[in-house]
Amino acid sequence: MNSLQSRMSNAVDGDCFYLPTAMHLHAFMLLKEQNFADKNFKVEVKQ
């Protein structure tokens, strides 16, 4: 979670995150809602 949060903090609008599992997507969505609601990211789950 800390690594993902750090990457999200450094990202800019439009950056894309490639996540390996649905669990990572869930963590991503929680962090986005709580801390980065003002940023717009793309996200894909690629196993």
C-alpha positions in Angstrom: 0.0 0.0 0.0 2.8 2.4 0.8 4.5 1.9 -2.5 1.3 2.3 -4.4 0.4 5.4 -2.5 3.8 6.9 -3.2 3.5 6.2 -6.9 0.0 7.7 -7.0 1.3 10.8 -5.2 4.0 11.3 -7.8 1.6 10.6 -10.7 -0.1 13.3 -12.8 -3.5 13.3 -14.5 -3.7 10.8 -17.2 -1.0 8.4 -16.0 -1.8 4.7 -16.3 -1.4 2.2 -13.6 -1.0 -1.5 -14.6 -2.0 -3.7 -11.7 -1.5 -7.5 -11.4 -4.6 -8.6 -9.5 -8.1 -7.5 -8.5 -6.8 -7.2 -4.9 -4.4 -4.5 -6.1 -7.2 -2.8 -8.0 -9.3 -2.8 -4.8 -6.4 -1.1 -2.8 -5.9 1.4 -5.7 -9.6 2.4 -5.6 -9.5 2.8 -1.8 -6.4 5.0 -1.9 -7.8 7.0 -4.9 -11.1 7.8 -3.1 -9.4 8.7 0.2 -6.4 10.6 -1.0 -6.4 11.4 -4.7 -10.0 12.2 -5.6 -8.8 15.3 -7.5 -6.5 13.2 -9.8 -7.6 11.3 -12.9 -5.8 8.1 -13.5 -6.2 5.2 -16.0 -6.0 1.8 -14.6 -5.8 -1.7 -16.1 -5.5 -5.1 -14.5 -3.0 -7.2 -16.4 -2.2 -10.7 -15.0 
